[in-house]
Amino acid sequence: MKKTIEEHADRFSAVAESYDDEQDSQEYLACADLVVTHADPESDDVVLDLGTGTGAIALALAPDAARVVGRDISAGMLDRAREKAANAEIDTVAFGEGRFREPNYDGSVGIVTSNFAMHHLSDAEKREAIATIADLNPRRFVLGDVMFFGTPDPGEPFYSPEVDDPATVGTLVDALTDEGFVLTTVEGVHDQVGVLVAERFGESSERVAVDSGADVSSNEPATGGGGDGAQQD
């Protein structure tokens, strides 16, 4: 049985102090670097980082954005993120409780990011999360996560089946295009890890969901991700 949101929150709170030190595999680090690189905020952008954890992505983006809002379900991880922000004297980030489908944020947002978090949701929940993100009208969504570019080797899973539920790249692309996003970049870091960059063009008032009939079922990696190792949550 998959864990509840509360169980996930407790699990991450319990490891918050040591979490950053444990995320040292090359795939995880490469994925995080790619999310930051592709987010590429402008000086007037508000960035929403979902599943922010200890704030690694949020704090990396803060110097280039007007403001970064980090949301997570784990109180312990959020406390650690706030501590890191204070130690770094970064005052343009705000961390608080929020979920993919209930981000607890209703302000304007230019870019949404998420790294190694959405794979805890079922495929149906991922669709709901992407719909919620689309409703915020960002121009760009950058997702780094465990995802299947092909059939994963059951002997070497890059995830924990008892707590994780990764999707195929095709499933994620379908969900994104159904909400009016256009996939501009697909980076394969590992056959089970990648980064998707999805954009919605035009003024925010013009960005509406579209019903895409495009065939986006291919699960082959598009480009190399610049890394060769990662740590599952």
C-alpha positions as CSV (number, residue, x, y, z in Angstrom):
1,M,0.0,0.0,0.0
2,K,1.3,3.5,-0.9
3,K,2.0,5.9,1.9
4,T,-0.3,8.7,2.8
5,I,0.7,12.3,2.4
6,E,1.0,12.5,6.2
7,E,3.3,9.5,6.2
8,H,5.5,11.0,3.5
9,A,5.7,14.2,5.4
10,D,6.7,12.4,8.6
11,R,9.3,10.4,6.7
12,F,11.0,13.4,5.2
13,S,10.8,15.4,8.4
14,A,12.7,12.6,10.1
15,V,15.6,12.9,7.7
16,A,15.6,16.6,7.1
17,E,18.9,17.3,8.9
18,S,20.8,14.8,6.9
19,Y,18.9,15.0,3.6
20,D,21.3,17.3,1.8
21,D,24.4,15.2,2.6
22,E,22.6,12.0,1.4
23,Q,21.7,13.5,-2.0
24,D,25.1,13.0,-3.5
25,S,24.6,10.7,-6.5
26,Q,25.6,12.1,-9.8
27,E,22.1,11.7,-11.4
28,Y,20.4,13.6,-8.6
29,L,22.9,16.4,-8.7
30,A,22.8,16.5,-12.5
31,C,19.0,16.6,-12.5
32,A,19.0,19.5,-9.9
33,D,21.6,21.4,-12.0
34,L,19.5,21.0,-15.1
35,V,16.3,22.2,-13.3
36,V,18.1,25.4,-12.2
37,T,19.6,26.0,-15.6
38,H,16.4,25.5,-17.5
39,A,14.3,27.6,-15.1
40,D,16.4,30.6,-16.0
41,P,14.3,33.2,-14.2
42,E,14.4,36.9,-15.1
43,S,14.9,39.6,-12.5
44,D,11.2,40.3,-12.3
45,D,10.0,36.7,-12.1
46,V,8.3,35.0,-9.2
47,V,9.2,31.3,-9.1
48,L,7.1,28.6,-7.4
49,D,9.1,25.6,-6.3
50,L,6.9,22.6,-5.5
51,G,8.2,19.8,-3.3
52,T,10.9,22.2,-2.3
53,G,12.4,20.0,0.4
54,T,15.3,21.7,2.1
55,G,15.2,24.5,-0.5
56,A,18.1,23.5,-2.8
57,I,16.4,24.6,-6.0
58,A,14.6,27.6,-4.5
59,L,17.8,29.0,-2.9
60,A,19.8,28.4,-6.2
61,L,17.2,30.4,-8.2
62,A,16.8,33.2,-5.6
63,P,19.7,35.4,-6.8
64,D,18.3,35.7,-10.3
65,A,14.5,36.0,-9.5
66,A,12.4,38.7,-7.9
67,R,11.0,36.2,-5.4
68,V,10.9,32.5,-4.9
69,V,8.1,30.7,-3.1
70,G,8.9,27.1,-1.8
71,R,6.1,24.7,-0.9
72,D,6.4,21.3,0.8
73,I,4.4,18.9,2.9
74,S,7.2,18.3,5.5
75,A,7.5,20.7,8.4
76,G,11.0,19.4,9.1
77,M,12.2,20.0,5.5
78,L,10.7,23.5,5.5
79,D,12.4,24.3,8.8
80,R,15.8,23.2,7.3
81,A,15.1,25.3,4.2
82,R,14.4,28.4,6.3
83,E,17.6,27.8,8.3
84,K,19.6,27.6,5.1
85,A,18.1,30.8,3.8
86,A,18.8,32.6,7.0
87,N,22.4,31.3,7.0
88,A,22.9,32.5,3.5
89,E,21.2,35.8,4.2
90,I,18.7,35.3,1.4
91,D,15.5,37.2,2.1
92,T,13.7,36.8,-1.3
93,V,12.5,33.3,-0.6
94,A,9.4,32.3,1.4
95,F,8.8,28.7,2.5
96,G,5.5,27.3,3.6
97,E,3.2,24.2,3.6
98,G,1.7,23.4,0.2
99,R,1.0,20.4,-2.1
100,F,1.1,19.9,-5.8
101,R,-2.7,19.9,-6.0
102,E,-3.1,22.5,-3.3
103,P,0.0,24.7,-3.5
104,N,-1.4,27.3,-1.0
105,Y,-0.4,30.1,-3.4
106,D,-2.6,32.3,-5.5
107,G,-0.3,35.1,-6.6
108,S,1.3,35.7,-10.0
109,V,4.0,33.2,-11.0
110,G,6.3,33.2,-14.0
111,I,8.0,29.9,-13.5
112,V,7.2,26.7,-11.7
113,T,9.9,24.2,-10.8
114,S,9.9,20.8,-9.1
115,N,12.8,18.3,-8.6
116,F,12.5,14.7,-7.4
117,A,9.0,15.1,-5.8
118,M,6.2,14.5,-8.3
119,H,7.0,10.7,-8.6
120,H,5.3,10.2,-5.2
121,L,1.9,10.9,-6.9
122,S,-0.1,8.4,-9.0
123,D,-0.5,9.1,-12.7
124,A,-4.0,10.4,-12.1
125,E,-2.7,12.7,-9.3
126,K,0.1,13.9,-11.6
127,R,-2.5,15.0,-14.1
128,E,-4.4,16.9,-11.3
129,A,-1.1,18.5,-10.2
130,I,-0.2,19.6,-13.7
131,A,-3.7,21.0,-14.2
132,T,-3.3,23.0,-10.9
133,I,0.0,24.3,-12.1
134,A,-1.5,25.3,-15.4
135,D,-4.2,27.3,-13.6
136,L,-1.4,29.4,-12.1
137,N,-0.6,30.6,-15.7
138,P,3.2,30.2,-15.6
139,R,5.0,30.7,-18.8
140,R,7.4,27.8,-17.9
141,F,7.3,24.6,-15.9
142,V,10.5,22.7,-15.3
143,L,10.2,19.2,-13.9
144,G,13.1,17.1,-12.8
145,D,12.1,13.6,-11.6
146,V,12.2,9.9,-11.7
147,M,10.5,9.0,-15.1
148,F,10.7,6.1,-17.4
149,F,12.3,6.6,-20.9
150,G,11.8,3.0,-21.6
151,T,11.0,-0.2,-19.7
152,P,12.9,0.0,-16.4
153,D,15.1,-2.9,-15.4
154,P,13.3,-4.5,-12.5
155,G,16.6,-5.6,-11.1
156,E,17.9,-2.1,-10.9
157,P,15.1,0.2,-10.1
158,F,15.9,3.9,-9.5
159,Y,13.1,4.3,-7.1
160,S,11.4,2.6,-4.1
161,P,8.2,0.8,-5.2
162,E,6.8,1.0,-1.7
163,V,6.8,4.8,-1.7
164,D,7.3,5.9,-5.3
165,D,5.1,5.8,-8.4
166,P,7.1,7.1,-11.4
167,A,5.4,7.7,-14.8
168,T,6.6,7.2,-18.3
169,V,7.8,10.2,-20.2
170,G,4.9,9.8,-22.6
171,T,2.4,10.0,-19.7
172,L,3.9,13.2,-18.4
173,V,4.1,14.8,-21.9
174,D,0.4,13.9,-22.5
175,A,-0.6,15.5,-19.3
176,L,1.4,18.6,-20.0
177,T,0.2,19.1,-23.6
178,D,-3.4,18.5,-22.5
179,E,-3.0,21.6,-20.3
180,G,-1.7,23.8,-23.1
181,F,2.0,23.3,-22.5
182,V,4.5,22.8,-25.3
183,L,7.5,20.6,-24.6
184,T,10.6,22.5,-25.5
185,T,13.3,20.3,-23.9
186,V,13.6,16.7,-22.8
187,E,16.8,15.8,-21.0
188,G,17.6,12.2,-20.2
189,V,20.0,12.0,-17.3
190,H,19.4,8.2,-16.8
191,D,17.0,5.8,-18.3
192,Q,14.8,6.4,-15.2
193,V,15.6,10.1,-14.5
194,G,15.0,13.1,-16.7
195,V,14.1,16.8,-16.9
196,L,11.1,18.1,-18.9
197,V,10.8,21.8,-19.8
198,A,7.2,22.8,-20.7
199,E,6.2,26.3,-21.8
200,R,3.0,28.2,-22.5
201,F,3.3,31.0,-25.0
202,G,1.6,34.4,-25.3
203,E,0.4,36.7,-22.6
204,S,-0.8,35.1,-19.4
205,S,-4.4,36.0,-20.1
206,E,-4.1,34.1,-23.4
207,R,-2.7,30.9,-22.0
208,V,-5.6,28.5,-21.9
209,A,-5.8,24.7,-21.9
210,V,-5.9,23.0,-25.3
211,D,-6.9,19.6,-26.3
212,S,-3.8,18.1,-27.9
213,G,-4.1,15.2,-30.3
214,A,-0.4,15.0,-30.9
215,D,1.4,11.6,-30.6
216,V,3.9,12.1,-27.8
217,S,4.2,8.5,-26.7
218,S,7.9,8.1,-27.5
219,N,9.9,7.3,-24.5
220,E,13.4,7.6,-26.0
221,P,15.7,10.2,-24.3
222,A,16.1,13.3,-26.4
223,T,19.5,14.6,-25.2
224,G,22.1,13.7,-22.7
225,G,21.7,15.2,-19.3
226,G,25.4,15.8,-18.3
227,G,25.3,13.5,-15.4
228,D,25.5,9.8,-14.6
229,G,24.3,9.0,-11.1
230,A,21.1,10.0,-8.4
231,Q,19.4,9.3,-5.1
232,Q,15.8,8.4,-4.9
233,D,13.7,10.0,-2.3
